[in-house]
Amino acid sequence: MKNALRSIAFITLGALAGLAQAADDAKAIVEGYMAAWNAHDADKAGEFLAEDAEYLDVTVGAPQKGRAAARDNVIKVFVGAIPDLKWEMTGAPIVSADGIAFQWVFSGTNSGAWSAETPATGKPVKFEGVSFIRIKEGKISYQGDYYDALGFNKQLGW
């Protein structure tokens, strides 16, 4: 009986250690992803996304489907419009083997155009939000961002 209990204990400890490692990996992936954003390197940030990733900016409504769409229609837009952007995790994230949720603050100056129809305002922005990110096979398979779009737009003067 003792040997059976020891075996169960070792298996349980091994499983817990595996889950802890997977959670550490998820956090490291997201930290690398955020570092690429903060280095203003949209292509590098895109490398952290799965080929079939889905990126939902809830203020836009329709998700971007696929790495190229997320990179080109979200990451490159923000990096281009706010070339000095800083994206920081605030507080302790909630981490699991296949995902992470965290609060953040995003700041910078809108010195680049958002699109041909939306020129730069030259105004500083700083807003808070939360992201829910799922990890699958070492890549970000889903990102959902939630933040105060009205406050963000007011800061830009829109």
Backbone hydrogen bonds in HBPLUS format (Angstrom, degrees):
<---DONOR---> <-ACCEPTOR-->    atom                        ^
c    i                          cat <-CA-CA->   ^        H-A-AA   ^      H-
h    n   atom  resd res      DA  || num        DHA   H-A  angle D-A-AA Bond
n    s   type  num  typ     dist DA aas  dist angle  dist       angle   num
A0005-LEU N   A0001-MET O   2.93 MM   4  6.23 158.8  1.97 152.9 158.4     1
A0006-ARG N   A0002-LYS O   2.85 MM   4  6.11 156.3  1.90 150.4 157.5     2
A0007-SER N   A0003-ASN O   2.91 MM   4  6.10 156.4  1.97 144.1 150.5     3
A0008-ILE N   A0004-ALA O   2.95 MM   4  6.23 159.6  1.99 148.3 153.5     4
A0009-ALA N   A0005-LEU O   2.86 MM   4  6.07 159.1  1.90 147.9 154.2     5
A0010-PHE N   A0006-ARG O   2.86 MM   4  6.12 160.7  1.90 153.5 158.0     6
A0011-ILE N   A0007-SER O   2.92 MM   4  6.12 160.1  1.96 150.0 155.8     7
A0012-THR N   A0008-ILE O   2.84 MM   4  5.99 161.5  1.87 151.0 156.6     8
A0013-LEU N   A0009-ALA O   2.84 MM   4  6.05 163.5  1.87 150.4 155.2     9
A0014-GLY N   A0010-PHE O   2.84 MM   4  5.98 154.8  1.91 144.0 151.5    10
A0015-ALA N   A0011-ILE O   2.89 MM   4  6.11 156.1  1.94 148.4 154.8    11
A0016-LEU N   A0012-THR O   2.89 MM   4  6.13 162.5  1.92 153.8 158.6    12
A0017-ALA N   A0013-LEU O   2.86 MM   4  6.03 154.9  1.92 146.0 153.2    13
A0018-GLY N   A0014-GLY O   2.94 MM   4  6.16 151.5  2.02 143.1 151.0    14
A0019-LEU N   A0015-ALA O   2.93 MM   4  6.24 154.2  1.99 149.4 156.2    15
A0020-ALA N   A0016-LEU O   2.88 MM   4  6.10 158.1  1.92 148.7 154.9    16
A0021-GLN N   A0017-ALA O   2.94 MM   4  6.15 155.2  2.00 145.7 152.3    17
A0022-ALA N   A0018-GLY O   2.96 MM   4  6.18 158.0  2.00 146.0 152.0    18
A0023-ALA N   A0019-LEU O   2.88 MM   4  6.11 156.3  1.94 149.4 155.8    19
A0024-ASP N   A0020-ALA O   2.91 MM   4  6.15 154.4  1.98 145.5 152.8    20
A0025-ASP N   A0021-GLN O   2.85 MM   4  6.13 150.3  1.94 146.4 155.2    21
A0026-ALA N   A0022-ALA O   2.91 MM   4  6.21 155.8  1.97 148.7 154.6    22
A0027-LYS N   A0023-ALA O   3.03 MM   4  6.29 160.8  2.07 149.5 154.1    23
A0028-ALA N   A0024-ASP O   2.91 MM   4  6.13 156.7  1.97 146.7 153.6    24
A0029-ILE N   A0025-ASP O   2.88 MM   4  6.11 153.6  1.95 151.4 158.4    25
A0030-VAL N   A0026-ALA O   3.13 MM   4  6.38 164.8  2.15 149.3 152.5    26
A0031-GLU N   A0027-LYS O   2.87 MM   4  6.09 156.0  1.93 149.6 157.1    27
A0032-GLY N   A0028-ALA O   2.96 MM   4  6.13 156.7  2.01 146.0 151.6    28
A0033-TYR N   A0029-ILE O   2.96 MM   4  6.17 154.7  2.03 147.4 154.9    29
A0034-MET N   A0030-VAL O   2.87 MM   4  6.10 163.4  1.90 152.7 156.3    30
A0035-ALA N   A0031-GLU O   2.95 MM   4  6.10 151.0  2.03 141.4 149.9    31
A0036-ALA N   A0032-GLY O   3.02 MM   4  6.30 147.9  2.13 143.5 151.3    32
A0037-TRP N   A0033-TYR O   3.12 MM   4  6.52 155.0  2.18 146.8 153.4    33
A0038-ASN N   A0034-MET O   2.85 MM   4  6.14 163.0  1.88 152.1 156.9    34
A0039-ALA N   A0035-ALA O   2.84 MM   4  6.05 124.4  2.15 137.6 152.4    35
A0039-ALA N   A0036-ALA O   3.21 MM   3  4.96 135.4  2.43  90.6 102.9    36
A0041-ASP N   A0036-ALA O   3.04 MM   5  5.44 172.9  2.04 162.1 159.8    37
A0040-HIS N   A0037-TRP O   2.81 MM   3  4.98 151.7  1.89 107.3 115.2    38
A0045-ALA N   A0041-ASP O   2.97 MM   4  6.29 163.0  2.00 154.9 160.2    39
A0046-GLY N   A0042-ALA O   2.86 MM   4  6.03 152.3  1.94 144.7 152.6    40
A0047-GLU N   A0043-ASP O   3.19 MM   4  6.50 131.8  2.44 137.3 148.8    41
A0047-GLU N   A0044-LYS O   3.05 MM   3  5.19 134.1  2.27  98.9 111.4    42
A0048-PHE N   A0045-ALA O   3.08 MM   3  5.64 157.3  2.13 114.6 121.2    43
A0049-LEU N   A0046-GLY O   3.04 MM   3  5.40 160.1  2.08 111.9 118.3    44
A0140-ILE N   A0048-PHE O   2.83 MM  92  6.06 173.7  1.83 156.5 158.6    45
A0050-ALA N   A0140-ILE O   2.84 MM  90  5.52 171.0  1.85 141.4 139.0    46
A0053-ALA N   A0050-ALA O   3.02 MM   3  4.88 157.6  2.07 116.1 113.3    47
A0067-ARG N   A0051-GLU O   3.03 MM  16  4.93 158.9  2.08 123.9 125.0    48
A0066-GLY N   A0053-ALA O   2.55 MM  13  4.75 167.5  1.56 171.7 167.6    49
A0054-GLU N   A0141-SER O   2.99 MM  87  6.22 146.7  2.10 127.6 135.9    50
A0143-GLN N   A0054-GLU O   2.92 MM  89  6.43 145.9  2.04 156.6 164.8    51
A0055-TYR N   A0064-GLN O   2.86 MM   9  5.04 162.7  1.89 148.3 154.3    52
A0064-GLN N   A0055-TYR O   2.78 MM   9  5.04 166.4  1.80 150.5 149.2    53
A0056-LEU N   A0143-GLN O   2.71 MM  87  6.06 169.4  1.72 167.6 170.6    54
A0145-ASP N   A0056-LEU O   2.80 MM  89  6.23 162.5  1.83 167.6 173.4    55
A0060-VAL N   A0057-ASP O   2.79 MM   3  5.53 151.2  1.87 126.3 134.6    56
A0061-GLY N   A0057-ASP O   3.17 MM   4  6.46 155.9  2.23 148.3 155.6    57
A0058-VAL N   A0145-ASP O   3.07 MM  87  6.09 161.2  2.11 162.7 166.8    58
A0070-ALA N   A0066-GLY O   3.04 MM   4  6.27 167.6  2.06 158.4 162.0    59
A0071-ARG N   A0067-ARG O   2.84 MM   4  5.99 169.2  1.85 160.5 164.0    60
A0072-ASP N   A0068-ALA O   2.83 MM   4  5.85 170.5  1.84 151.8 155.2    61
A0073-ASN N   A0069-ALA O   2.79 MM   4  5.51 158.6  1.83 145.0 151.8    62
A0074-VAL N   A0070-ALA O   3.06 MM   4  5.36 135.0  2.27 131.5 137.4    63
A0075-ILE N   A0070-ALA O   3.17 MM   5  6.60 159.1  2.22 155.0 159.5    64
A0076-LYS N   A0071-ARG O   2.78 MM   5  5.96 165.9  1.80 171.3 174.6    65
A0078-PHE N   A0074-VAL O   3.00 MM   4  6.25 168.5  2.02 160.9 162.6    66
A0079-VAL N   A0075-ILE O   2.90 MM   4  6.08 171.6  1.90 160.6 163.4    67
A0080-GLY N   A0076-LYS O   2.86 MM   4  5.78 151.0  1.95 138.7 146.8    68
A0081-ALA N   A0077-VAL O   2.89 MM   4  6.00 155.8  1.95 148.2 155.0    69
A0082-ILE N   A0078-PHE O   2.80 MM   4  5.72 152.4  1.88 149.4 156.4    70
A0112-GLY N   A0081-ALA O   3.06 MM  31  3.92 153.8  2.13 127.5 120.4    71
A0085-LEU N   A0082-ILE O   2.94 MM   3  5.28 148.0  2.04 129.4 127.3    72
A0086-LYS N   A0107-SER O   2.79 MM  21  5.27 139.9  1.95 153.7 158.6    73
A0107-SER N   A0086-LYS O   2.90 MM  21  5.27 154.0  1.97 145.9 154.4    74
A0088-GLU N   A0105-VAL O   2.92 MM  17  5.39 172.6  1.92 163.0 164.4    75
A0105-VAL N   A0088-GLU O   2.89 MM  17  5.39 149.2  1.99 149.0 159.2    76
A0090-THR N   A0103-GLN O   2.88 MM  13  5.47 171.5  1.89 130.7 133.2    77
A0094-ILE N   A0101-ALA O   2.83 MM   7  5.16 167.8  1.84 158.1 161.8    78
A0101-ALA N   A0094-ILE O   2.88 MM   7  5.16 151.2  1.97 143.7 153.1    79
A0096-SER N   A0099-GLY O   2.86 MM   3  5.24 169.4  1.87 155.8 153.1    80
A0135-ILE N   A0098-ASP O   2.75 MM  37  4.84 168.5  1.76 124.0 127.6    81
A0100-ILE N   A0133-ILE O   2.87 MM  33  5.33 152.2  1.94 150.3 157.5    82
A0133-ILE N   A0100-ILE O   2.87 MM  33  5.33 171.1  1.88 165.9 168.6    83
A0102-PHE N   A0131-SER O   3.08 MM  29  5.64 153.7  2.15 150.7 158.7    84
A0131-SER N   A0102-PHE O   2.96 MM  29  5.64 157.9  2.01 158.7 164.2    85
A0104-TRP N   A0129-GLY O   2.89 MM  25  5.44 152.8  1.97 146.0 146.1    86
A0129-GLY N   A0104-TRP O   3.05 MM  25  5.44 155.1  2.12 140.1 143.7    87
A0106-PHE N   A0127-PHE O   2.84 MM  21  5.50 165.2  1.86 163.9 168.6    88
A0127-PHE N   A0106-PHE O   2.94 MM  21  5.50 156.4  1.99 154.1 161.3    89
A0108-GLY N   A0125-VAL O   3.06 MM  17  5.56 143.7  2.20 154.3 152.7    90
A0125-VAL N   A0108-GLY O   2.74 MM  17  5.56 160.9  1.78 169.9 170.8    91
A0111-SER N   A0109-THR O   2.86 MM   2  5.67 121.0  2.21 113.7  96.8    92
A0110-ASN N   A0123-LYS O   2.92 MM  13  5.51 172.3  1.93 149.8 147.3    93
A0122-GLY N   A0110-ASN O   2.74 MM  12  5.05 147.6  1.84 164.4 157.3    94
A0114-TRP N   A0118-THR O   2.85 MM   4  5.35 149.1  1.94 168.3 175.3    95
A0115-SER N   A0118-THR O   3.38 MM   3  4.99 160.5  2.42 124.7 127.2    96
A0118-THR N   A0115-SER O   3.19 MM   3  4.99 143.5  2.33  94.6 105.0    97
A0130-VAL N   A0146-TYR O   2.89 MM  16  5.37 151.3  1.98 150.0 159.6    98
A0146-TYR N   A0130-VAL O   2.92 MM  16  5.37 160.9  1.95 160.9 166.9    99
A0132-PHE N   A0144-GLY O   2.90 MM  12  5.14 150.8  1.99 142.9 152.6   100
A0144-GLY N   A0132-PHE O   2.90 MM  12  5.14 153.1  1.97 143.4 152.3   101
A0134-ARG N   A0142-TYR O   2.94 MM   8  5.07 156.2  2.00 135.9 142.6   102
A0141-SER N   A0134-ARG O   2.86 MM   7  5.62 154.8  1.93 142.2 150.2   103
A0136-LYS N   A0139-LYS O   2.83 MM   3  5.46 161.7  1.87 159.7 164.3   104
A0139-LYS N   A0136-LYS O   3.14 MM   3  5.46 158.1  2.19 111.8 118.5   105
A0152-PHE N   A0148-ASP O   3.10 MM   4  6.32 158.1  2.15 146.3 152.9   106
A0153-ASN N   A0149-ALA O   2.82 MM   4  5.98 165.4  1.84 152.3 155.6   107
A0154-LYS N   A0150-LEU O   2.92 MM   4  6.12 152.8  1.99 147.8 155.6   108
A0155-GLN N   A0151-GLY O   3.06 MM   4  6.30 152.3  2.14 144.8 151.6   109
A0156-LEU N   A0152-PHE O   3.24 MM   4  6.59 141.4  2.40 141.3 151.6   110
A0156-LEU N   A0153-ASN O   3.15 MM   3  5.09 124.7  2.47  92.6 106.6   111
A0158-TRP N   A0153-ASN O   2.97 MM   5  5.32 163.5  2.00 155.5 151.1   112
A0157-GLY N   A0154-LYS O   2.98 MM   3  4.90 144.9  2.11  96.5 107.6   113
